[in-house]
């Protein structure tokens, strides 16, 4: 992922204006780091099938990271989770102000599609990628999940409703990352299978985050922990023990499915996925 990090640094959003802090605020959360999990999934799929396309694929990976980063900035706002820390750094509304954080989130959201529109793919591929990112990150994807999460705060949901919430809020963007990788290399035959796998992976990722929220310190997590007591997290509803059981069950399913991937895909994704599939253990 070193080349992706350099690509990100070389393509940080730029602003030519009289605003004294806008450009630094635009770049703040991007250079703060993060897991880069979603870009790694996309690039792993591309490398498995056509390594020569990795240079072009970094544009799509960057677009996903931009959209994801915008969602974190907005998620941390006082009106939502009111969190002071993200990626081990003060959140934007703490470093600057709430208005700046809102506008930077808006800017990174739209910039993600600008980056994709300029990516060196055919027009047909660009449109498919833009549609995939918009569908899974927008009104019937991540934003819907956020809306449900916020609306039902302090109102416990049924487990199936929580799965629906987090399928949208977390899983769809992870699934889209894998599917977009398949679209880039023209592997339409595996795109939907990878999307379905990504939905399961995203649900596991969320259950793990909920577990880590109550088992890690703020310093270990790089963000405020024990902050989901009013939310419909898996741990809040199911308890820690049942959440661990659910995580183990999903981890086993994903491991078995990963082992059925073709040799190239398994070789590229296994090191990354094994690490994350087992991070709650």
Secondary structure, 3 states (H helix, E strand, C coil): CHHHHHHHHHCCCCCCCCCCCHHHHHHHHHHCCCCCHHHHHHHHHHHHHCHHHHHHHHHHHHHHHHHHHHHHHHHCCCCCCCCCEECCEECHHHHCCHHHHHHHHHHHHHHHHHHHHCCCCCHHHHHHHHHHHHHHHCCCCHHHHHHHHHHCCCCCCCHHHHHHHHHHHHHHHHHHHHHHHHHHCCCHHHHHHHHHHHHHHHHHHHHHHHHHHHHCCHHHHCCCCCCCCCCCCHHHHHCHHHHHHHHHHHHHHHHHHHCCCCHHHHHHHHHHHHHHHCCCC
